[in-house]
Amino acid sequence: MAVIVITGVPGTGKTTIAKILSKKIGAIYINLTGYAMKKRYVLYYDNALQTYIVDEDKVIKDITEYIKKNPGNYIIESTFAHLLPKDVVDIYVVLKTDPNELYKRLKERDYPYHKIFENIWAMNLEVIEDELEYEKKQYYIFDTTSKDPNEVVESIIDIINIVTKKRKNSRN
């Protein structure tokens, strides 16, 4: 069983990489925001941020219970997937990209300027990494700037193989 979290700010390639990775390793793909929408864990739509605000606590609790009851291989992707507890996650992956590239990607998605800069700010201040470190969760950072998604996926698979091998050796 392997549970891999793919996280990062919008525009870093989370969805693309998570979907490719799940197909390559035969894992179940879960987008936490989509999951929250299906389960009706949406609190409200924030017009200023132009995004749905979900009850992250409910989503994390629900998906954690689901994984514990249904062991298997999962790729879980979202801007807040790093909040999943380390007792159910094997590997946390943080995707980053060059701020200029991130600006370009978010501009192409018609993000308003304030939202673009908010995400660049969050990435540069390493908000996600700080939260992972606070919880003492080990994580791996992958830069997606100018990289083919398959190249990033292969690097993640290398990490999965190393972590799996270490875990197997420590049990013997």
BELCORDA-V807028 format. One record per residue. N is the residue number from 1. RES is the residue in three letters. SS is DSSP state (a for helix, b for strand, c for the rest). OMEGA is omega in whole degrees, 0 to 359 (999 if undefined). Layout:
BEGIN
N,RES,SS,OMEGA ; N,RES,SS,OMEGA
END
This chain:
BEGIN
1,MET,c,176 ; 2,ALA,c,175 ; 3,VAL,b,182 ; 4,ILE,b,176 ; 5,VAL,b,174 ; 6,ILE,b,182 ; 7,THR,b,181 ; 8,GLY,c,179 ; 9,VAL,c,177 ; 10,PRO,c,176 ; 11,GLY,c,181 ; 12,THR,c,177 ; 13,GLY,c,184 ; 14,LYS,a,185 ; 15,THR,a,180 ; 16,THR,a,183 ; 17,ILE,a,180 ; 18,ALA,a,180 ; 19,LYS,a,178 ; 20,ILE,a,181 ; 21,LEU,a,181 ; 22,SER,a,178 ; 23,LYS,a,184 ; 24,LYS,a,183 ; 25,ILE,a,178 ; 26,GLY,c,180 ; 27,ALA,c,176 ; 28,ILE,b,180 ; 29,TYR,b,176 ; 30,ILE,b,171 ; 31,ASN,b,186 ; 32,LEU,a,179 ; 33,THR,a,176 ; 34,GLY,a,177 ; 35,TYR,a,179 ; 36,ALA,a,179 ; 37,MET,a,180 ; 38,LYS,a,182 ; 39,LYS,c,181 ; 40,ARG,c,176 ; 41,TYR,c,178 ; 42,VAL,b,179 ; 43,LEU,b,179 ; 44,TYR,b,174 ; 45,TYR,b,180 ; 46,ASP,b,182 ; 47,ASN,c,181 ; 48,ALA,c,180 ; 49,LEU,c,182 ; 50,GLN,c,180 ; 51,THR,b,174 ; 52,TYR,b,175 ; 53,ILE,b,183 ; 54,VAL,b,176 ; 55,ASP,c,185 ; 56,GLU,a,181 ; 57,ASP,a,179 ; 58,LYS,a,181 ; 59,VAL,a,182 ; 60,ILE,a,179 ; 61,LYS,a,183 ; 62,ASP,a,183 ; 63,ILE,a,177 ; 64,THR,a,178 ; 65,GLU,a,180 ; 66,TYR,a,181 ; 67,ILE,a,180 ; 68,LYS,a,180 ; 69,LYS,a,184 ; 70,ASN,c,182 ; 71,PRO,c,180 ; 72,GLY,c,178 ; 73,ASN,c,182 ; 74,TYR,b,168 ; 75,ILE,b,183 ; 76,ILE,b,189 ; 77,GLU,b,176 ; 78,SER,c,175 ; 79,THR,c,180 ; 80,PHE,c,181 ; 81,ALA,a,180 ; 82,HIS,a,178 ; 83,LEU,a,177 ; 84,LEU,c,184 ; 85,PRO,c,184 ; 86,LYS,c,178 ; 87,ASP,c,176 ; 88,VAL,c,183 ; 89,VAL,c,178 ; 90,ASP,c,183 ; 91,ILE,b,173 ; 92,TYR,b,178 ; 93,VAL,b,177 ; 94,VAL,b,177 ; 95,LEU,b,178 ; 96,LYS,b,174 ; 97,THR,c,178 ; 98,ASP,c,181 ; 99,PRO,a,178 ; 100,ASN,a,177 ; 101,GLU,a,178 ; 102,LEU,a,177 ; 103,TYR,a,181 ; 104,LYS,a,181 ; 105,ARG,a,182 ; 106,LEU,a,176 ; 107,LYS,a,178 ; 108,GLU,a,178 ; 109,ARG,c,181 ; 110,ASP,c,173 ; 111,TYR,c,175 ; 112,PRO,c,184 ; 113,TYR,a,183 ; 114,HIS,a,180 ; 115,LYS,a,176 ; 116,ILE,a,183 ; 117,PHE,a,176 ; 118,GLU,a,180 ; 119,ASN,a,176 ; 120,ILE,a,179 ; 121,TRP,a,181 ; 122,ALA,a,180 ; 123,MET,a,182 ; 124,ASN,a,178 ; 125,LEU,c,177 ; 126,GLU,c,181 ; 127,VAL,a,181 ; 128,ILE,a,180 ; 129,GLU,a,178 ; 130,ASP,a,179 ; 131,GLU,a,178 ; 132,LEU,a,180 ; 133,GLU,a,178 ; 134,TYR,a,180 ; 135,GLU,c,180 ; 136,LYS,c,178 ; 137,LYS,c,177 ; 138,GLN,c,182 ; 139,TYR,b,180 ; 140,TYR,b,180 ; 141,ILE,b,175 ; 142,PHE,b,178 ; 143,ASP,b,183 ; 144,THR,c,182 ; 145,THR,c,175 ; 146,SER,c,179 ; 147,LYS,c,173 ; 148,ASP,c,180 ; 149,PRO,a,179 ; 150,ASN,a,177 ; 151,GLU,a,178 ; 152,VAL,a,179 ; 153,VAL,a,179 ; 154,GLU,a,178 ; 155,SER,a,178 ; 156,ILE,a,178 ; 157,ILE,a,176 ; 158,ASP,a,179 ; 159,ILE,a,178 ; 160,ILE,a,180 ; 161,ASN,a,179 ; 162,ILE,a,181 ; 163,VAL,a,180 ; 164,THR,a,180 ; 165,LYS,a,178 ; 166,LYS,a,181 ; 167,ARG,a,180 ; 168,LYS,a,180 ; 169,ASN,a,181 ; 170,SER,a,179 ; 171,ARG,a,183 ; 172,ASN,c,999
END
